Amino acid sequence: MEYDLQKETRVWERIRTPQCQCRGADAAEIAKIVCAEMADACFYRALAAALPAKERRCLLEIAQDENKHAKTLSAIYFLLQGQRLCPERPPRFCPSCLTEELRKRWREELAAAERYEKLAEQMPEFASTFRCLAADEKRHAQMILCLLQKMV
């Protein structure tokens, strides 16, 4: 069998080209969310440093989950764009009032869950992944609520 450069080129064009017009917007939104997940992970690690060991483990677990979310979403970005996402490193955080920061994070986790539920509707091919991410975010909100119950 002979090598056919034109056939190979057509195959790679199909792989690299988004299959519908909306994919560029979807990919841009995914890229923003990846950056937010990475920033969240850094933020939780910074908050964890100010807590006793048991509570620290809880926030470090959430930070680890947020890193996993960023990796999962980076893979979705690659599937949509055919390119690796290389987000900038998130800034370092220096939390001021621990309970107030946790209160804000609780709200943000619930908002993230809603965002993933909407993405599940908008992108049915990734619906199960987005629903899993939404469930994680709701679980994070519950973990933060439990932490706050001990602190306030």
Buried (B, 14 or more C-beta within 10 A) or exposed (E): EEEEEEEEEEEEEEEEEBEEEEBEEBBEBBBEBBBBBBBBBBBBBBBBEEBEEEBBEBBBBBBEBBBBBBEBBBBBBBBBBBEEBEBEEBEEBEBEEBEEBBBBBBEBBBEBBEBBBEBBEBBEEBBEBBBBBBEBBBBBBEBBEEBBEEEE
